[in-house]
Amino acid sequence: MGITEKAAYLNGLFDGYEIDKSTKEGKILSEMLTLISDMADKIAALEAENKELYEYVEELDQDLGAVEEDLYFDEDYDDYDDLNDDEDYDGEDCEYYELECPSCGEVICFDDSLEMDEITCPACGEKITDIEICDGNCDECDEDCEA
C-alpha cells in the first residue's frame, strides 16, 4: 500500500467512525487528514517527476557514453602512446624543451611559447635566468649535440 492509499484509508476510517467535525478534536483530525492527503498527493507527484528525470538522466548517460566511445576509444587515439612505446622514436617531433633546475635538479619541460628570459621552477620556486636552448646544431654548448 502506497502513501496515497494509506492517506485514503485514514480518511475512510475518519468517515467510518463518524467523528464529529464540530468538536475541537474533530476539527484538528479533519485538518490533519486533509494535510496528510495533500502531502501524499504532492509526494506522489514528486516521485513521478523523479522517475521521469531519472529516465532522462539515464538516456543522457547512454548518449554521453556513445560520444566518449567515439572520441576516446577511436583507433587513432592510441597513436600518441604508440610513439612513447616505440624504441626507435627519437623525439624529433617534440616541440618541448627540457631544462634541469640548478637548485633542486627537477627536470622542467616547456615549449617555445614561454618567455625565455626567466623560468620559475615549479618544484622549488627558484627563478632560472641563464637559459640556453640548443637545437643540436652548435658547437658552443656542453651537451653532446648531434648535427
Residue pairs with C-beta under 8 A, 6 or more apart in sequence:
1 9
2 44
3 40
3 43
3 44
4 40
4 41
4 43
4 44
6 40
7 33
7 36
7 37
7 39
7 40
8 37
10 33
10 36
11 33
11 37
14 29
14 30
14 33
19 25
19 26
19 29
19 30
20 26
21 27
21 30
71 77
83 89
83 93
95 111
95 112
96 109
96 110
96 111
97 109
97 110
97 111
97 112
97 133
98 107
98 108
98 109
99 107
99 108
99 110
99 119
99 128
99 131
100 106
100 107
100 108
101 107
101 108
101 121
101 123
101 124
101 126
101 128
102 126
102 128
103 121
103 124
103 126
104 121
104 123
104 124
104 126
106 121
106 122
106 123
106 124
108 119
108 121
108 122
108 128
110 119
112 133
116 131
116 133
117 129
117 131
118 127
118 128
118 129
118 131
119 127
119 128
119 131
120 126
120 127
120 128
121 127
121 128
132 141
134 141
134 143
134 145
136 145
136 146
136 147
137 145
137 147
138 145
139 145
